[in-house]
């Protein structure tokens, strides 16, 4: 049985084993387990009930990640996108006044379009025509974005004030001290080449925090705690009924909803494409042409998962950048995704347990992964400004807009324009002009 599994997931070809794949899948899950609570909390603002939304989040993550593992055989986890959920909750529902049911209808339409474009190999055709420097920029941008998320989640960096949008956190507080110590501990373990260093750091920080909270409660301000311990670690999942099949497809087909559909479509289109390429570059899964073999398979997983997510009652899903943490721990095959998917399914009953892991435990792991992912920046051609400028725009906007899709679309718009200014427009292929048109339409019709 084990030999069959090894052959199916090509362990020998990828030079991997069960230990590395299991460790990678577990690490990926732990670094992104926050989505189980955070996604439904954000969607609750749009009126989607928390309990059913949490179940929809878990099931869509299980479905997409298991499909990614078994069908695409890639170590990429799939779950509802952060950013897309906020766009639906704050912009579409709160600002524009549409219902969450109509928003889910738009996501369903987007999922069906993605599926059709993937089956006709349009998405893979476009992905393979992206210039190498932009592909490298995606990986670097994801690295900086992960670092920014880790710094913010762990409290080392905090939201500032007008004129200084980010600020140093309160480093004298116990949580921030724990975060800094965890970063250094993971770094030390990695320098010593100890396997599972990030997982050890995450679980170690959580365990130490629980121990301190129990043995020395006086170190914390009154009413404060380092780790929120739930009353029960196991619970039955709430009913999915209030959100299942509640989408309004006809309402989403109205002309007034066009800008929303376009935004959802383009954001997921470029997010998935860029994330897959960036993660694959780091995992050394790209071939000598800089292409991900059979890229249409993970793209189809993303498309089907998005369609299913809208039916279940949650927002757009796609490959998660936190998969980079599992890749750094040795994940190379789809077996790691199967491990992550099973852990998501278990969260239906153990969601309170997974919510115990605090941000100052998983945030440092994201910081370290971000550091590792920016290494390809040395491969960008700094001597050719027509290549450097679009790459720089992509990297900086991916990070500083706190939105991967914004940076990627900005790269697709700027690349042909810069080549035109440089008198080298012949270097722009047909696929890049298609991406230019999509991305330009996105910026024109985006409901700012």
C-alpha positions as CSV (number, residue, x, y, z in Angstrom):
1,X,0.0,0.0,0.0
2,X,2.8,2.4,1.0
3,X,4.7,1.6,-2.2
4,X,1.6,2.3,-4.3
5,X,1.2,5.7,-2.6
6,X,4.9,6.5,-3.2
7,X,4.6,5.6,-6.9
8,X,1.4,7.6,-7.4
9,X,2.9,10.7,-5.9
10,X,6.3,10.1,-7.6
11,X,8.3,10.2,-4.4
12,X,11.4,8.7,-6.0
13,X,11.3,11.1,-8.9
14,X,10.9,14.1,-6.6
15,X,13.4,12.8,-4.1
16,X,11.0,13.0,-1.1
17,X,9.5,10.7,1.5
18,X,6.6,10.4,3.9
19,X,8.3,12.2,6.7
20,X,9.1,15.3,4.7
21,X,5.6,15.3,3.0
22,X,3.8,14.9,6.3
23,X,5.9,17.5,8.0
24,X,5.3,19.9,5.1
25,X,1.5,19.3,5.0
26,X,1.2,19.8,8.8
27,X,3.3,23.0,8.6
28,X,1.2,24.4,5.8
29,X,-2.0,23.7,7.7
30,X,-0.8,25.3,11.0
31,X,0.4,28.5,9.2
32,X,-3.0,28.9,7.5
33,X,-5.3,27.4,10.2
34,X,-6.3,31.0,11.1
35,X,-8.5,31.1,8.0
36,X,-10.9,28.8,9.8
37,X,-11.9,31.6,12.2
38,X,-10.8,34.7,10.3
39,X,-12.7,34.1,7.0
40,X,-16.1,33.6,8.7
41,X,-15.4,36.5,11.0
42,X,-14.9,38.8,8.0
43,X,-17.9,37.4,6.1
44,X,-20.1,37.9,9.2
45,X,-19.8,41.6,8.5
46,X,-21.6,40.9,5.2
47,X,-24.4,39.2,7.1
48,X,-23.3,35.6,6.5
49,X,-23.8,33.7,9.8
50,X,-20.5,32.7,11.5
51,X,-21.1,29.1,12.3
52,X,-22.3,28.0,8.9
53,X,-19.7,30.2,7.2
54,X,-17.0,28.4,9.2
55,X,-18.2,25.0,8.0
56,X,-18.3,26.3,4.4
57,X,-14.7,27.6,4.8
58,X,-13.5,24.2,6.1
59,X,-15.3,22.1,3.5
60,X,-14.2,24.3,0.6
61,X,-10.6,24.2,1.9
62,X,-10.8,20.4,2.2
63,X,-12.2,19.9,-1.2
64,X,-9.8,22.2,-3.0
65,X,-6.7,21.0,-1.2
66,X,-7.6,17.3,-1.6
67,X,-8.3,17.8,-5.3
68,X,-4.9,19.7,-5.6
69,X,-3.2,16.8,-3.9
70,X,-4.8,13.8,-5.6
71,X,-5.4,15.2,-9.1
72,X,-2.8,17.9,-9.6
73,X,-0.3,16.2,-7.3
74,X,1.1,19.6,-6.1
75,X,2.0,20.7,-2.5
76,X,-0.3,23.7,-2.7
77,X,-3.1,24.2,-0.2
78,X,-6.4,25.8,-1.4
79,X,-8.7,27.9,0.8
80,X,-10.9,31.0,0.6
81,X,-8.7,34.0,-0.3
82,X,-8.0,36.7,2.2
83,X,-8.6,40.0,0.5
84,X,-11.4,38.6,-1.7
85,X,-13.5,38.0,1.5
86,X,-12.8,41.6,2.6
87,X,-13.7,42.9,-0.8
88,X,-17.1,41.1,-0.7
89,X,-17.8,42.1,2.9
90,X,-16.7,45.7,3.0
91,X,-17.0,46.9,-0.7
92,X,-19.7,44.8,-2.4
93,X,-22.1,44.5,0.6
94,X,-21.4,47.5,2.9
95,X,-20.5,50.2,0.4
96,X,-22.3,49.1,-2.8
97,X,-25.3,47.7,-1.0
98,X,-25.6,44.3,-2.7
99,X,-26.6,41.2,-0.8
100,X,-24.1,38.5,0.1
101,X,-26.2,36.1,-1.9
102,X,-25.7,38.1,-5.0
103,X,-22.0,38.3,-4.3
104,X,-21.8,34.5,-4.1
105,X,-23.6,34.4,-7.4
106,X,-20.8,36.5,-8.9
107,X,-18.2,34.1,-7.5
108,X,-20.1,31.1,-9.0
109,X,-20.0,32.8,-12.4
110,X,-16.3,33.5,-12.0
111,X,-15.7,29.9,-11.1
112,X,-17.6,28.6,-14.1
113,X,-15.6,31.0,-16.4
114,X,-12.3,29.8,-14.8
115,X,-13.3,26.2,-15.4
116,X,-14.1,26.8,-19.1
117,X,-11.0,28.8,-19.7
118,X,-8.9,26.1,-18.0
119,X,-10.5,23.2,-19.9
120,X,-9.8,25.1,-23.2
121,X,-6.2,25.7,-21.9
122,X,-6.5,29.5,-22.2
123,X,-5.2,30.1,-18.6
124,X,-2.2,27.8,-19.1
125,X,-1.4,29.4,-22.4
126,X,-1.4,32.8,-20.8
127,X,0.7,31.6,-17.8
128,X,3.4,30.1,-20.0
129,X,3.7,33.4,-22.0
130,X,4.5,35.6,-18.9
131,X,8.1,36.9,-19.1
132,X,10.6,35.2,-16.8
133,X,11.4,38.4,-14.9
134,X,7.7,38.9,-14.0
135,X,7.6,35.2,-12.9
136,X,10.5,35.9,-10.6
137,X,8.9,39.1,-9.4
138,X,5.8,37.1,-8.3
139,X,8.0,34.8,-6.1
140,X,9.8,37.8,-4.6
141,X,6.5,39.8,-4.1
142,X,4.9,36.8,-2.4
143,X,8.0,36.6,-0.1
144,X,7.7,40.3,0.9
145,X,4.0,40.0,1.3
146,X,4.4,36.9,3.6
147,X,6.9,38.8,5.7
148,X,4.6,41.8,6.0
149,X,1.7,39.5,7.1
150,X,4.0,37.8,9.6
151,X,5.3,41.1,11.0
152,X,1.8,42.5,11.4
153,X,0.2,39.3,12.7
154,X,2.9,38.9,15.4
155,X,2.7,42.5,16.5
156,X,6.3,43.4,15.6
157,X,4.9,45.9,13.2
158,X,1.5,47.6,13.7
159,X,-0.8,49.9,11.8
160,X,0.4,53.5,12.3
161,X,-1.2,56.9,11.7
162,X,-1.8,59.1,8.7
163,X,1.6,60.1,7.4
164,X,3.2,57.0,8.9
165,X,0.9,54.1,7.9
166,X,3.0,51.4,9.6
167,X,4.8,51.6,12.9
168,X,6.9,49.5,15.3
169,X,4.8,47.4,17.6
170,X,4.9,47.5,21.4
171,X,8.0,45.3,21.7
172,X,7.9,45.3,25.5
173,X,4.6,43.4,25.6
174,X,4.8,39.6,26.2
175,X,3.3,38.6,22.9
176,X,5.7,40.7,20.9
177,X,8.7,39.4,22.9
178,X,7.5,35.9,22.2
179,X,7.3,36.6,18.5
180,X,10.8,38.0,18.4
181,X,12.2,35.0,20.4
182,X,10.3,32.6,18.0
183,X,11.8,34.2,14.9
184,X,15.3,33.9,16.4
185,X,14.6,30.3,17.6
186,X,13.4,29.2,14.1
187,X,16.4,30.9,12.6
188,X,18.8,29.1,14.9
189,X,17.2,25.8,14.2
190,X,17.5,26.4,10.5
191,X,21.1,27.4,10.8
192,X,21.7,24.1,12.7
193,X,19.9,22.3,9.8
194,X,17.3,20.8,12.2
195,X,14.4,19.4,10.2
196,X,11.0,20.7,11.0
197,X,12.4,23.9,12.4
198,X,9.3,26.1,11.6
199,X,6.9,23.5,13.0
200,X,9.0,23.2,16.1
201,X,9.0,27.0,16.5
202,X,5.3,27.3,16.1
203,X,4.3,24.5,18.5
204,X,7.1,25.4,20.9
205,X,6.0,29.1,21.1
206,X,2.4,27.9,21.7
207,X,3.4,25.5,24.4
208,X,5.7,27.9,26.2
209,X,3.0,30.6,26.1
210,X,0.4,28.2,27.6
211,X,3.0,27.2,30.3
212,X,3.8,30.8,31.2
213,X,0.1,31.7,31.3
214,X,-0.5,28.8,33.7
215,X,2.6,29.2,35.9
216,X,3.1,33.0,36.0
217,X,-0.2,34.7,35.3
218,X,1.1,37.8,37.0
219,X,3.3,38.7,34.0
220,X,0.3,39.6,32.0
221,X,-2.0,42.7,32.5
222,X,-5.2,41.9,34.3
223,X,-7.8,40.4,32.0
224,X,-5.2,39.6,29.3
225,X,-3.9,36.3,28.1
226,X,-1.2,35.1,25.7
227,X,-3.3,32.3,24.3
228,X,-7.1,32.1,24.2
229,X,-8.0,28.6,25.5
230,X,-11.5,27.6,24.5
231,X,-13.8,25.9,27.0
232,X,-14.1,22.8,24.8
233,X,-11.5,21.5,22.3
234,X,-14.0,19.3,20.5
235,X,-17.4,20.3,19.2
236,X,-20.0,19.3,16.7
237,X,-20.0,21.5,13.5
238,X,-22.9,23.9,13.1
239,X,-25.4,23.3,10.3
240,X,-24.5,24.4,6.8
241,X,-28.1,25.0,5.9
242,X,-28.4,28.8,6.3
243,X,-25.7,29.4,3.6
244,X,-25.8,26.3,1.4
245,X,-27.1,27.0,-2.1
246,X,-28.1,30.5,-1.1
247,X,-26.4,32.2,-4.0
248,X,-28.3,34.6,-6.3
249,X,-27.0,34.0,-9.8
250,X,-29.6,36.0,-11.7
251,X,-29.0,39.0,-9.5
252,X,-25.3,38.8,-10.3
253,X,-26.0,38.9,-14.0
254,X,-27.4,42.5,-13.8
255,X,-25.4,45.3,-15.6
256,X,-24.9,47.1,-12.3
257,X,-23.0,44.1,-11.0
258,X,-20.6,44.0,-13.9
259,X,-17.7,45.8,-12.1
260,X,-18.0,43.2,-9.2
261,X,-17.9,40.2,-11.5
262,X,-14.9,41.7,-13.4
263,X,-13.1,42.4,-10.2
264,X,-13.7,38.9,-8.8
265,X,-12.7,37.4,-12.1
266,X,-9.5,39.3,-12.7
267,X,-8.3,39.1,-9.0
268,X,-8.7,35.4,-8.8
269,X,-7.3,34.9,-12.3
270,X,-4.1,36.7,-11.6
271,X,-3.8,35.7,-7.9
272,X,-3.9,32.0,-8.7
273,X,-1.6,32.3,-11.7
274,X,1.0,34.4,-9.9
275,X,0.8,32.3,-6.7
276,X,1.2,29.0,-8.6
277,X,4.2,30.3,-10.5
278,X,5.8,32.0,-7.4
279,X,5.4,28.9,-5.3
280,X,6.6,26.6,-8.1
281,X,9.7,28.7,-8.6
282,X,10.6,28.4,-5.0
283,X,9.8,24.7,-4.9
284,X,11.9,24.2,-8.1
285,X,9.0,22.7,-9.9
286,X,9.4,24.9,-13.0
287,X,11.1,23.3,-16.1
288,X,14.0,24.7,-18.1
289,X,11.6,27.0,-19.9
290,X,10.4,28.5,-16.7
291,X,7.0,26.8,-17.0
292,X,5.1,24.6,-14.5
293,X,4.4,21.3,-16.3
294,X,0.7,20.5,-16.5
295,X,-0.2,23.9,-14.9
296,X,-3.8,23.4,-16.1
297,X,-4.3,20.8,-13.4
298,X,-3.7,23.0,-10.4
299,X,-5.6,25.7,-12.2
300,X,-8.6,23.4,-12.7
301,X,-8.5,22.6,-9.0
302,X,-8.7,26.3,-8.2
303,X,-11.6,26.8,-10.6
304,X,-13.6,23.9,-9.3
305,X,-12.9,24.8,-5.7
306,X,-14.1,28.4,-6.3
307,X,-17.3,27.1,-7.9
308,X,-18.0,24.6,-5.0
309,X,-17.1,27.3,-2.4
310,X,-19.9,29.6,-3.8
311,X,-22.4,26.7,-3.6
312,X,-21.3,26.0,0.0
313,X,-21.6,29.6,1.0
314,X,-18.2,31.2,1.0
315,X,-16.0,33.3,-1.2
316,X,-13.3,32.8,-3.9
317,X,-10.8,30.1,-3.2
318,X,-7.3,29.5,-4.6
319,X,-3.8,28.4,-3.9
320,X,-2.5,29.8,-0.6
321,X,0.9,31.5,-0.3
322,X,1.3,29.9,3.2
323,X,2.0,26.7,1.2
324,X,5.5,28.1,1.0
325,X,6.0,27.2,4.7
326,X,5.3,23.6,3.9
327,X,7.5,23.7,0.8
328,X,10.4,25.0,3.0
329,X,9.8,22.0,5.3
330,X,10.3,19.6,2.4
331,X,6.9,19.2,0.8
332,X,7.3,18.4,-2.9
333,X,4.4,16.2,-3.9
334,X,0.6,16.1,-3.7
335,X,0.8,13.9,-0.6
336,X,1.5,17.0,1.5
337,X,-1.7,18.5,0.3
338,X,-3.6,15.4,1.2
339,X,-2.2,15.7,4.7
340,X,-3.3,19.4,4.8
341,X,-6.8,18.5,3.5
342,X,-7.3,15.8,6.1
343,X,-6.3,18.2,8.8
344,X,-8.9,20.8,7.5
345,X,-11.6,18.1,7.6
346,X,-10.7,17.3,11.2
347,X,-11.2,21.0,11.9
348,X,-14.9,20.4,11.6
349,X,-14.8,18.9,15.0
350,X,-11.5,20.3,16.4
351,X,-11.8,24.0,15.2
352,X,-11.5,25.3,18.8
353,X,-8.2,23.3,19.2
354,X,-6.7,24.8,16.1
355,X,-7.7,28.3,17.1
356,X,-5.4,28.0,20.2
357,X,-2.3,28.7,18.1
358,X,-1.6,32.4,18.5
359,X,-0.4,34.9,15.8
360,X,2.9,35.4,17.6
361,X,3.5,31.6,17.0
362,X,2.7,31.3,13.3
363,X,3.6,34.9,12.4
364,X,7.4,34.3,12.8
365,X,7.2,31.3,10.5
366,X,5.8,33.5,7.8
367,X,8.6,36.0,8.3
368,X,11.2,33.3,7.8
369,X,9.5,31.9,4.8
370,X,9.3,35.4,3.3
371,X,13.0,35.8,3.8
372,X,13.7,32.6,1.9
373,X,11.4,33.5,-0.9
374,X,13.0,36.8,-1.8
375,X,16.3,35.0,-2.9
376,X,15.2,34.9,-6.6
377,X,15.5,38.7,-6.8
378,X,19.1,38.2,-7.8
379,X,17.9,36.6,-11.0
380,X,16.1,39.7,-12.2
381,X,17.9,41.5,-15.0
382,X,18.8,44.8,-13.2
383,X,20.7,45.9,-16.3
384,X,17.6,46.1,-18.5
385,X,15.3,48.8,-17.2
386,X,12.5,47.7,-19.5
387,X,12.5,44.4,-17.5
388,X,13.4,45.9,-14.1
389,X,10.8,48.6,-13.9
390,X,7.7,46.3,-14.4
391,X,9.3,43.8,-12.0
392,X,9.8,46.5,-9.4
393,X,6.2,47.7,-9.8
394,X,4.9,44.2,-9.4
395,X,7.0,43.4,-6.3
396,X,6.3,46.7,-4.4
397,X,2.6,46.9,-5.1
398,X,2.0,43.2,-4.2
399,X,3.4,44.0,-0.8
400,X,2.5,47.6,-0.1
401,X,-1.1,47.5,-1.3
402,X,-1.5,44.4,0.9
403,X,-3.0,42.7,-2.2
404,X,-1.2,40.2,-4.5
405,X,-3.6,40.7,-7.3
406,X,-3.1,44.5,-7.5
407,X,0.7,44.1,-7.9
408,X,0.3,41.4,-10.5
409,X,-2.2,43.3,-12.6
410,X,0.0,46.4,-12.3
411,X,2.9,44.3,-13.7
412,X,0.7,43.2,-16.6
413,X,-0.2,46.7,-17.4
414,X,3.2,48.3,-17.0
415,X,5.2,45.6,-18.9
416,X,3.8,46.4,-22.4
417,X,3.8,50.1,-21.7
418,X,7.4,50.2,-20.7
419,X,8.4,48.1,-23.6
420,X,6.6,50.5,-25.9
421,X,8.5,53.4,-24.3
422,X,11.7,51.6,-24.8
423,X,11.0,51.0,-28.5
424,X,11.0,47.2,-28.0
425,X,7.3,46.5,-28.3
426,X,8.0,43.5,-30.5
427,X,9.2,41.7,-27.4
428,X,5.6,41.8,-26.1
429,X,3.8,38.5,-27.0
430,X,0.1,38.0,-27.7
431,X,-0.5,36.6,-24.3
432,X,0.9,39.6,-22.5
433,X,-1.4,41.9,-24.6
434,X,-4.4,39.8,-23.4
435,X,-3.3,40.1,-19.8
436,X,-2.7,43.8,-20.4
437,X,-6.3,44.2,-21.6
438,X,-7.8,42.2,-18.6
439,X,-5.7,44.1,-16.1
440,X,-6.4,47.6,-17.6
441,X,-10.2,46.8,-17.5
442,X,-9.7,45.8,-13.9
443,X,-8.2,49.2,-12.9
444,X,-10.9,51.1,-14.9
445,X,-13.9,49.3,-13.5
446,X,-12.7,48.5,-10.0
447,X,-15.2,49.9,-7.5
448,X,-12.7,52.0,-5.6
